[in-house]
Amino acid sequence: MNHTNFVIDGDQLDLDDKDGHTFKGFGYLSCNNSSRLLLDYKWEHEDSYNQILQILFGGKHPLMRMIKLEMGDDGNTSSGTEPATMRSADDAANVKRGAGFQLAADAKELQPALKTAILRWGEPGFLRKLWVNVKSADPDKLVPESAFEPMYQWYKRTIVAAYQEYGYLIDYVDPDRNETKHPMVQWIKWFADRIANDRTAFPAKFPIDQYNRIKIIAADQNYERDFGDMMIADKQLRDKVAAVGFHYNTDDGTNKPFTKLADDLQHEVWYSEGIAPMTFGKYRVKASNGDGIGGKQSGLDVANRLIKSYVNSRRSFYIFQPAVSAYYPGVNYSHKELIAASRPWSGHFEVDNVGLQCMKHFSDFAKAGWADEGAWRYLTSACDSGVGGTENLDHNREAPSYLTLMAPDKQNFSVIMVNDSSQTRTYHVAIKNVNLAPNQKLVVWESIGPENSDQDYDTNLKRVREKLEITAGMVNIVVNPHSIVTATTLSLENDDEVAYHRVESRHDDYTLGIDGDNRILYEDDFSYAKYPNNYLSSRGNTPRYTADQGGAFEIVKSKGKNVLQQMITEDQRALDWEYSFAPNFTIGDDKWTDYAVNVSMKFDHQTIQNSPTGNYFGIGLRELTDVNGRLESAPYVFKLYTDGLCELVKEDRVVKLAHVDQLALTKTHQIRFSANGNNLEAAVDGKVVFNFTDTDNPKFSGRVKIGCGYYHTQIEKLVIKKAATGSSLISRRLDDLDDAISYTGDWNHVCGLGNTKWNRTLSYGTGSDQQPTTVSFDFAGSGFSLIGKQKADCHLKVVVDNQVLAWNMQPQMAEDRTENSLFTGLSTGEHHVEITVVDGTYTLDAVEWLV
C-alpha cells in the first residue's frame, strides 16, 4: 500500500509537438487593481520594488515567465478598479494609468525574454452601447460586426502605446471577455484576421511584421470548458488560436478536447488563471489539523493543481491571480498571494516562503519557457495524479501525484512529487533510454514542515535530503507526509539561487504617520512638489497611496493648481464585468484608530445627469473589509448631497439626517468627519451637522474611504490627523497564529478560511473546568485589542502583569477583523497578558498593540 511504480523512458519524450508540452512554468496576472500599490513602492522605496521583481523574475531560474495584463474599464472587477487606457473612441491610449504595463516593462529589464499577454475584463463606457449584448446568452449572434472595429482599435492603440512608451510588444492577445460563459467565435476569428493583416495607421518605425505575428489566446473561461470542443470541431478556429486557456478547474471536458489539442494538434493549453496559496505557510504549520505546510489552498495544494491540470487537461502553464497583492487587504480575494505588498510608506512586504518554495520545486529544476528557448518538456508517460477534486484538491490526498520534466537532449530530468496526506508514499522508478552520466545519482530535494514546535516554520524547506544511487536502472524515492520532493539529475547543491534562504523585506514596518508632526497622519495637496517633475506623468496622474474601488480618480489641473478629480461620468460608465459601485477610493493605514479626515472639495455642478441624490460627496471611517468595493464598506460614512442633505450611515443604515441650507455648489467646501473612541462628529464649512455616540458594537480602527457620484467631483486637499493629541495608534498586529502568541488548553486553530479574516486564520478557544484554556502574549504600548468575529456569548478572565483587569468580561458581538475587546489606559511600556476563556467559545483572529 502507498507504493507506486512508474517508468521514465526517454524514448517517450515528444520533441515534435512544438509548444504543446513545453514546461512554461508560472505567470503573473496583473488585474483589478492588484498591482496598484507597486507604483508607490517604486517611488517611496525603489529597493523594495526591485527586490520583489527580483524574487519573481530575476536570476538563473526565474519563477515567472509571463506577465498577463487584464485591461481595465474604470469599473471594479473584484478587488478594485483597473483604469481604462482609453475613455473615448478618439483617445490616445494611456498605458501609464495603472501599474500593469509599467510593471511588465520593469520585469522585462530583468528578464528580456519575458512573455506578455493581454485581455479585457469588460468594456469602457465608449464601447458600452455597441457591446451591451456581450453579456447575453448568445453574444456571437447579438453583438453586431459593426462593433468589432472600435473594440479592435482599443486593443491596437493600447498595444502600440505600450511599445512606444516602454519598448516591448505584446506576445499574446485574448480578444474575448475575461471568464466569458459564451465564447465569441466569430469575433475571435475576425480579430485574428485583423491583427494578422493590419498594415496601416502605425507610427513610424513600428514593427508591423512582429505585430502581425501576435498570437491569439482564448477563451479564458471560468470553470466552463466548451471552448475546447469548439476548437476541436472548427479547423479554421484552430488555425487562428495558438493557445487555449481556462480558469480554476484542473479537469478536461467530457470528450477530452484540451488533451487532444495538446497531444494531437500541438496547441498550448494554459491554466490561465489560478489561485496563489492562501494563508502563508508560517501560519499553516500551526493549524490543529496536522497538515503542516499542506492542506486546502496551500502551497502543496497548488503544486498538486499544477500536476493534475497537466495530467488531466495538458495545462503546461500556470498563471497566478495574483502573484503579488499590492492592494489594501480586506478587498475581495485578500490573502491569496506569494507576496503581500500593502505598506508602501514603510517599504515593508511579506513573502510566503513556503508557497514560493513549493513553486520553485518546479522552476528551479527545469528550464521553463517555449520550444525556441530550449525549454524542458513534460514526459507525459511519467506523470500522474489521483488526488481528488477539480479545484481545491482536498480529498483522496493519499493518491499518487508526480510529474516528470526532461531536457530536450534527454541528458537530465527532474521528478516533482507531492504527498499531502498523513501516510508516507514510496515511488519505485525505472529509468531507461536517458542519456545519463556514468554513476549518475538522483539528488532529492525536500520541503516539509518543522519536526516540532521548537523549529522555525522554514527549517526544512528546499533542502537536500539525500542522494540516491540508480541501480540497474531502478531507484526508490520516499515522499514523506505533507511534503513536496524534487528528485533531479541536476547538480545544484552549490547553486546559491536554488538553496533555500528565507526571503524577507529589508524594511521594518511602521504605522503611517506615527511620527507625524502636529498630529498629522497623512496630508496631500496633490502638488508633489518634493518629487521629480515626472512623478505624476510617469504614473498616469495617479495620486499617492490611493486604491480606486469604483470610477477613476486622477490628478488634473484646475485654475492653475493640481486637484484630485473623479473622471467618470454616467455616460462613461463601464459595461461591467459583473457589477461595480459608485466611484470611491481607499487610502491610509488600517492601523489608524482615532482620527479626523479634513477635505477641501468642490462639487461638479455642470454635468447634468441622474438626479440630485446621485451627486454627493462622502467620507468613510475605519474601513477594514471592502469585499464589494463600496464607500459604505466603511462602518461609518458621512455623505453630503448637492441639495444640502446630510446622512450619517452606520453599517449601511442611516442613523441620522440633517440639512445644510443654501449649499453653494460653485464654492470649495471644507468637510470634516472624525471618530474619537465611539464618538463621531461631522462638520461642513466649520459647522457641526452631526454628533453621534455609537453604543452598539462600535468599530475602533481602519482606513479612510472617499467617494462621490459619477461626476467630476474635485478634491483640493486631504488632511488626516489624530482626533486628539493623545490619540492612540495601532503599532503592531499579530495574527492569531503568530509565533509571539502562546496557547494552552482547548484551542482549535484553523487556516484557509474566507478573505475577511486576517490571513484567513482563526483560533477558537472553549472554556473548560478540566484544564484552563488560555492565550498569552507580550506587548509594548499603553493598550491592546483582541480581534475576531464573536457571535456567541462567552466570558474571559483578563490578567495583565499578574494583575486581574477583568474576572468575567463578556466580549462584544463583533464582525470579522473588528475588535471584540479593547483595553486602554495602561502605563506605556512592556506588558505580559494572559487571557483565560472562562466559559463558552471565544474567537481570536489577531492581537493589536496600541501606543
N, C-alpha and C positions, 0 to 999 in steps of 0.2 A: 504494500500500500504506500502511496505517496512516492512512488518511483515512476520515472518517465524515461522512455528510450526515444532517441531520435538520431538522425544521421545528418552530418554536414558533408554534403557531396558537391565539390566544386564544379562538377560537370552539369549540375542543375542550375548554375548561375546563368541567367539570360543576359547576354551582352548586346542583344539586337533590339531591345524593346524601347529604345530612345529614353524617355523620362518616365515611363510607366512604373518603374520600380527603383528609381534612384532615391536614395535616402536624403531628403531635403531638410531634415532637422526641424527647426522651430521658427515661427514668425511672431512678430509683434504687431498687434492690432491697435491702431490709434483711432479712437472714435468717441462719440458722445461726451466730449469734454474731458475724457480720461487722462489726457496728457497736458491739460491746460496749465497746471502749476509748474511744469518744467520750464515754461518761459521765464518764470520768476526765479527758479533755481539758477537758470543760465545767467541772469543778471545779478542776482544777490550773492550767489555762491557758485561761481563757474566751476570750481574744483569738484563740487558735489555733482553737478550736472555731467561733467566729463567722467567722473567715477561711475555713475550709473550707466552711461553709454559704454564705457569700457567693460563693465561686467557683462553686458548683454551682447555687444557687437565686436569687441576687441579680441586681440590675442590670436594665437595659432589655431585655436579650436573654438571659433565663435559659436555661441549658443544660437543666436538669431541670424537667419539668412534672408529675411524679408521684413519690410515694413509695409503693412497693408493700411491704407488710409480710407476711412469712410467719410465721404464728403458730406458736410453738414448742410442743413436747410434753415438755420436760425430757429429751430424748434427743439424741444427736449426729446432726445432719443434714448432715454432710460437713465443715464447718470448725469445728464446735463445737456447744454446746448453747444453743438459744434457750429461755428458760423459758416454761412454760405460764402463761397468765393465770388458769387455774382448775385446781385439783388434786382437786376433788371436785364432785359434782353440786350441792352446797349452797353452794359457794364464791361469794363476791362476786368478780367479775373484778378482777384487779390488773394494770393496764396500765402500772404503773411498773416492773415487772420487765422486764429487758432494756432496750435503748436505743431500740427501734423507734418506739413510739408517742410518746415524748418527742421523738425526732428529728423526726418529722413535724410535731409542734406547733411546734417551733422553726423549721423550714423555712417553715411557713406564716406565721410572723411576718414573714419576708422577702417571701414571695410568697403573699398570701392566697388567690389562685385556684388554688393548687397542688392537684392531684387526689391522692386516696389510694385504695388498694386493699388487700384482704387475702385470703389463702387459708391453708390449713394444710399443714404438712409431713406430720404423722402424727396420731396420736390420743393425748391424755394418758391416763394409767392408768385414770381413772374411766370412760373410753369404750372401753377396750380389748376387753372381753368382747363388748360389743354390736357392735363394728365389726371383729371379728377377720377376717371374710371379705372385708374391703375389699382384702386382699392376694391374693385368689383370682383365678382366671381369669374369673369371672363375678360380680363384686360386685353388679351391678344386680339379680341374682336372689337372691343368697345373703345379702346384708345385709338383715335384716328391716325393715319400715317402722316397727316399734316403736323402732328405733334412731334414727330421724330427729329426733324432737323433742329428745332430750337433746343431740344434736350441734348442732341449731339454737340451743338455749339457750346453748351455749358461744359461738357466733358473736354472738348477740344481746347477751348480757351484756357481751361484750368491746367491741362497738360502742358500747353505751350508756355503759360505763365510760370509754371514750376521750372521748366527748362531755362527760361530766360532769367529767372531770379536766382536759381540755385544750381543750374548746370547739369541736371540729370533728367532723363526721360523715363516716364513710367513704363514698366515692363508688361503688366497685365491690367486689363480693364474688365470689370463686370458691368455690362450696360443695364442690367436689371436692378430692381429694388432689393435692398437688403432683406433677407429672410422672406422672400416672396412666397406666397402659397400657390400662385398660379404663374409659372414662368412664361414670359412673353417671347415665344419662339420667333415669331415674325420680326419683332423688334430686334432681337439678338442677331438674327441673320442680316437685317438691314444695317445695323450698326457695324457688324463685322465687315460687310462690303464697303461701307462708307469710310471706315478708318483705313482699310487696306488700299483704297483707291483715291483718297483725297490728296490733291496736289496743289491746291490753290489757297490763297489768303493766309500764307505763313510768313512770318518775319524773315528778313534776310539771314542767310547762313543757318537757318534752322534745318536739322537733319530729317528731311521729309522721308527719305527712304527708310530710316530707322523707325520713324513714326508709323509708316505703313506696315511695319512688321510687329507692332504691338500685339500681344497675344490676348485672346478672349478667355476669360474665366467665367463660368456660370454654373448654377444659378443661385448659389448661396442660400439654399433653402434651410429652414429650421425644422428638424425632425422629418419633414416630408422628403421623399426620395424619388418622386415620379419623374424628375428631370433625367435621371439615369435611363429610364425606359424610353423617354423621348429621344435621347441621344442614340440609343441602340436602333430605334426604328427609323431614324432620319439621317441618312448619309450626308446630305447637304449640311445639316446642323453639325455633324461630327467634323466635317472638313473645316468648319469655321471656328469651332470651340476647341481650344488646345487643352484646357484643364477644366475639370468639374469639381465643385466643392459643395459640401453641406455641413450643417452645424449640429452639435450636441446629440449625436447618435452614432454609435460605433458600428451598427449593422448595415448590411446591404439591403436592397429591395428584394421582393419575393423572387424575382427572376434573376437575381444576382447581376444587375446591369453594370454596377461600378466595377465589380471583379472582371467582367467581360471587357469593359472599356480599357482597363489596365493590362490584363493578360493577353487579350486577343487583338486590341486595337491601339495599344501603346499610348493611351491618354493618361495625363496626370490626373490623379484623384487626391483632393485635399480635404483634410479636416479643417475647413476654412474658418472656423471659429469654435473654440473650446475653452473650458474654464482653466484658470490657473488654480493651483492648490488653495483651498480655503482653510483658514486657521493655520498660522505659522507652526512649523514643526516643533519649535521650542515650547509651545503650549501643548501640542498634541501628546507629547511624551508623558504628560501628567494626567491624561484622561483616565477615568476609572475603568474604561473598557479593556485596558491592557493591550491596545493595538500598537503601542509605540509610535513609530513615525507613519504608521498606516491608518487605515480606516476610510470611511466615506469622504470623498473630495480631498483626500490627502495627496502628497507627492507620489506615494505608491499607487494610489487610485489613478492619477493622471498618467503615470507610466503604464499602468495596465491598459488604459484607454488607447494610448499610442500603439501598443502591441495588438490589442484586439481590433482596433479600427483598420490596421493593415491586414490582419488575418481574415477578417470578415468582409471588408469592403475596399481593401487595397489603398487606403489612405497612406500616402508616403510623405505627408507634410502636416504639421500640427501648428495652428496659429492661436496664440493666447489672447483672450479678451478678459482683462488686459494683462500685459506683462508688468507694466508699471501703473499703479493707481496714483496719478498725480492730480487728484481731486480731494475735496474735503470729505472725510469719512462721514457716513450717515446717509449718503445718496444711495440710490438703488444699486445693488451689487457690490456694496462695500466689502472690504476684507476678502478680496479674491484677486491675488496678485503674487508675483515673485518679489517685487519691490514696492514698498509703500512710501510715497514721497508727497506729504501734505504739509511740510513745515519749511517753506522756502525762506522765511526770515532767519531761521537758525542754520539752514543748510542741512539739517539732520534728516536722514531717511532710514528705513528699516528694510532688511533683507531677510526673506525666508530662506535661510541657508539650507534647510532640509529639502524644501521644494526645488531649489536651484540645483542642488547636487543630484537629486533624483533625475532631473533632466540632463545633467552633464554626464550621467552614466551612459547616455546615448551619444551625445555630441562630442565628448572628449575622446571617444574611442572609435570614431569613424569619420571619414571626410564627408561632410554634408554639402549638398548642392545639386547641381544639374549635370547631365551627361557630359556637356562640353567643358566642365570643370574637373572632370575625373572623379566625380562623386562615387562613393561606395554604393552598393546595391543591396536590396533586401534579397536574401536567399529564401525564397518563398517556401521551399520544401522543408526548411528548418525553422519555421515559425509556427506557433500555435498558441491559442488562448481558449480556455474553457471557463473563464471567470464569468459569473452571472451578471446580467444587466446589460442595458443598451447605452446608458449614460453613466449614472453612478454605479460602479462595478462593486457593489457591496454585498453580494451573496455568491455562494459557491466559490468563495475565495481560495479554497484549498486546491482548486483545479490548476493544471499546468498553465504557465504564462511565460513564453520565451520568444525571442526574436533574434535572428542572426543577420548580421551585416557583413558584407565581404567586399574587399578591394577588387577592382576590375581585373587586375593581374593575378588574382587568386593567391597572392602571397600572404595575405593577412585577413583575419576575420575577428569579429567580436560578437559574443552572445550576451544579450541582456536578459536576465531572468528576474521575475518579480514574484515574491511569495508573501501575500498579505493575509496569511492565515496563521493559526496558532500551532500548526504542525510543520515539522521540517520536511522538505522535499528534496529528493536526490535525482539528478539527471544523469543517465548513462548515455554518453555521446560517442558515436562512431564518426571518425573523420577520414575522408578519402578524397582523392583527386584534388588535393590542395597543395600548392607549391610551398610547403613548409620548409623552414631552415632545418638543418640537421640538429637533433636534440632539442627541437623546439619545445618550449614549455608554455602552458597557459597561465597567465597572471590573473589571479582572481581578486577583483576589487569589490569591496562590500560596503554598503551603507545600512546601518541598523541603529536602533535607539540605544540609549545608555543601559548598561547592565544593572545598575542600581541607582538609587536616588542621590548617591554621593558624586556620581559622574555628571559632567556637563551634558546638555542635550545633544551636543555635536561631537562628543568624544569619539564616536565610532562611524563618522561619516567618511565615505570615499577613501578608505584605507586599503592597502594591500593585505589581504588576509592570508594568502598562500600562493605558491607556485606549484602547478600540477604537471607531473610527467604525463606525456602521451605515450601509452604503452600499447604496441601492436594496433595502433590506430584507434585506441579507446581511452576515454577519460571519464571520471565520475566527478560531478560537481554538486556540492551540497549547498542548498539555499535555506538559510535559517528563517524561522517565523518572522513575519513583518519586516522584511528586508528586501533590498534590491542588490543584485550581483551583476557585474560585468566580467566575463571571462574572455580574455583577449590575447592574441599573439603579439600585440604591440608591446614594446618595452618602454614604458612611460613612467617608471618608478621615480626617475630623476627629473622628470618634467615638472617644473615648479608650477606651471599653469594647470596641471592635472591634479597634483597632490592637493589635498583639502587644506584650505585656510579659511577661517571664519571671516566673512565679508561684513564689514560694518562701516557706517558713516564716520568720516573723520571729525564731524562736528557734534558736540553735545547739543541737546535740545534745550530750548527755554520758551517760556510763555511770551507771546508777542506783547511788547510794551511794558514788561515787568519792571524795567529800569527807566521808564519814560519820565520826562520832566513835566511838572505841573499836572500830574495825574493823567497825562495823555497816554492812551494805549495805542492809538493809531490816528493819523490825520493825513489827508490828501487833498491838495487843491488842483491836482492833475496837471501841474506845470512841469514837474520833474526837472526842476532847474539844476539839481546837483548831478543829473545823469548826462551822459554824452548826447549830442544833438540827434543821433539816430535812434535813441531809445524807443520812442513811440513808433517811428516809421518801420523799424525792424520787427515790431510786434503787431503790425496791422492796427495800431492805435488802441491796443488792449490795455486797460488800466491795471495797475499793480494789485496783486493778491485777490482779484475777484474771480468768481466762477459763475458764469451765467447758467441759469436753470430754465429760462424761458426768454424769448426775444433775444436781443443783442445790444449790449451796452459798450459804446466806443467813445473815444475822446475826439471831439471836434472843436473847431474854432468858432467862437461866438462873441461878437463885438470885441475882437482882438485878444481874447484870452481862451484858454482851454477849459472846456466843460465836459462832463460825462453825460452822454445823451443816449437814450434808448432809440434804436434806429428803425424798428419795425412797426409799421402801421398795420391796420386791419387789412388793407389791400395787399400788403406784402407778407402776410402770414403764410407760413409753410403749409403744404399739404402734408400733414403729419404722418410719420411712420405709424404710430399708434395714436398718441394724444400728447398734448403738452398744454401747460397752463400759462397764464398771462406772464408778461416779462418780469423777471426778478433775478437777482444775483445774490450770492453768499459771499461774505468777507469776514476775515478775522480768525480768532483763536477759540476753539471750543473749551479752552481753559479759562475764559473770561467769566466772571461771576456778576458782581455789582458794577454796572456801568451805565453811562448815558450816551446816546447817539444824537449828535447835533448835525443837521443837514441844512445847507443853503440850497434851495431848489426853486425851479420855475416850471409852471405848467405849460404844456403846448396848448394854446388857445386858438390855433389856426387850422389844425387838422379837424375836419368835420366828419364824424363817423359815429356809429353806435348811438349811445345815449349818455347823458351826464354821468350816470353811475359807472360808465366804462372808463372814465378819465379820473384817476385818483393817484395819490402818492402814499406809499406805505412803508413802515419800518417794522421789522420783526426782531424780537429779542430772544436770546438764549436758545437758539436752534441747535439741536444735536442730531436729529433724524429728519431726512428730507427725501424719502423714497419716491415721492411723486413730483418733486421739483416745483413746489408752490411757495409763495410768500407765506401762506398760512401754515406751512410746516413748522414755523416758529411757534412756540406755545403762546407767545404774547405778540399781538400785532396792533399797531395804530395806523388807521387809514384816514386820510383827508381827501375828500372829493371836491371837484371844482365848484359844486353848488354849496359848499361850506359844511356839508355833512361830515361829522367825525364819528368813527367807530373804534371801540376798543374790543378786540377779539381775543378770547382765550380758547385755545384748542378748538378752533373752528366755530365757536359760539360767541355771538355778540353779547357782551356783558354790560356795555354802556354806550349810550348815544349822546352826542352833543352837536352844537352847530356854531360855526364861525360866521358872523354876519358880514355881508359886503366883502367877501373874499376877492381881492383884486387879482385877476389872472395874469395881468401884464407885469406884475411885480415879482421880485425874488422874495421868497418866504423862508423864515427860519423855523425849522421843525425840530423839536426835541422830544425824545422818548427815552425814559430811564427806568431802570429796575434796581432797587436797593433792598436786598432781602426779599420779602414778599410784597413790597410796596412798589407800585407802578405809577408813573406820572407822565403825562403828555402835555406839550405846550405848542402853540402856534404863534409866532411872532412875539414871544415873551409872555403870552397869556396862557395860563394853565387851563386846559379844557377837560382833563381827566385826572383824578387822583383815586387810585383803586388799591385795596389791600386784598391779596389772594389768600384765602384761608382754606382752600380746598385743594390739597396736594400741590402746593406751589412748586415751580421749577426754579432752579437756582443758578444754572450755568449754561453757557453755549455761545454760539456765534451770532452775527448780525445778518439779517436778511433785509434787502431793499427791493421794492417792486413798484410797478405802475401799470397802467393800461397800455394798449397798443397805440401810444402817442410818443411824440418826440420830447418827452419829459427830460429836463436838464438838471444836473446836479453841479453846483459850482464849488462846493466844498463839503468835505465829510470829516468830522472830528468825533472820535470815540474816546471817552475819558472815564476814569473811575468815578463812581457815583459820589464818593466822599473820599477825603484824604486817607482815611484808614481802611478803605475797602479792600477786601481780600482778593487774591487770585489763586487759581489752582497752579501750583508749581510743578506737580508731577502726578501722573495717573499710572497706577499699577493694574494690569489685568489680573483677574482673579486667579490665574494660573502662573503668575509671575513667580520667579524664584524667591522673591523677598516676602512672600506670604506663606505662612505655615498653617497646617490644618491638623486637628486631631478629632477622632470620633467618627460619626456617621455623616460622611460627605459623599456626594456623587458629582464628579467633575465631568462635564460634557463638552465636546467640541463639535465643529461643523454645523452649528446652528444657523439661524437666519441672520441677515445682514444688519439688523437693528441692534444686535448685541456686540459689545466691544470684542473684536477679534473672533466673533462667532463662538464664544465660550460662555459657560455659566457654571457656577458651583451651587449645589443645593445641600443645605445642612438641616438635619432633622434632630430636634431635641430628644434626649434620652435620659432616663434615670439610671441606666446601667453604666454609661461612660459619657463624660462631658463631650459635647460637640462644640469645638472651639475653632476660631480663626484668629491668628495673631500676626502682627507686623510692627515694624519700627517706622517712624516718620519724623521728618524735620519740618516744623512750622508752628502755627498757632491754632490749627484745627484740622479736621478731616471729615470726609463724607464717604458714605457707603452707597454704591451704585448698584441698581438691579431692579428688574421688574418684580413687584411684590403684589400678589393678588389675594393671598390668604393671610389670615391673622397668624402672627407668631410673636414671641417675646424674646428680648435679648437682655443679657447682662453685659454691661459695658464697663471695662476697667482700663484706666489709663495710669501708667506709672504706679501700679498697685493701689490706686485709689478708685473706688467704685463711683462712676459717674451716673449710672442708672442700674437699678436692680432688676427691673422688669419692664423695659421700654418696648413699646409696640411701634415698629417701623411704619411709615406712611405707605398707603397703597400707591405704588409708583409704576411708571411705564418704563419701557426699555431705555437704557442709557441715563436715566434720571436718578436723582438722589432719593433713597428711601430713609436715610438717616443722615443728620448733619450735626456736627459737634464743633463749636467755635468757642473763642474766649480763653483758650489755653495759653499758658506762658509760651512765648516764642522760643523754640529750641527743639531738642531731640526728645522723642517720647516713645514709649512702648505701649501698644494697645493689645488687649485680649478681649475678645467678644465670645460669649457663650450663648448658644441657642438654647433658651430655657424650655420652650415648648413650640410645637408647630414646625413648619418647614420654612427656612429662610433662604432667599436667593441673593447671591452675590455675583456681580458682573465685574466690578472694578472698585478700587480704593483710590481716593484722591486726597492729595495733601494741599492744605490751604496755608497761604502766607500773607 
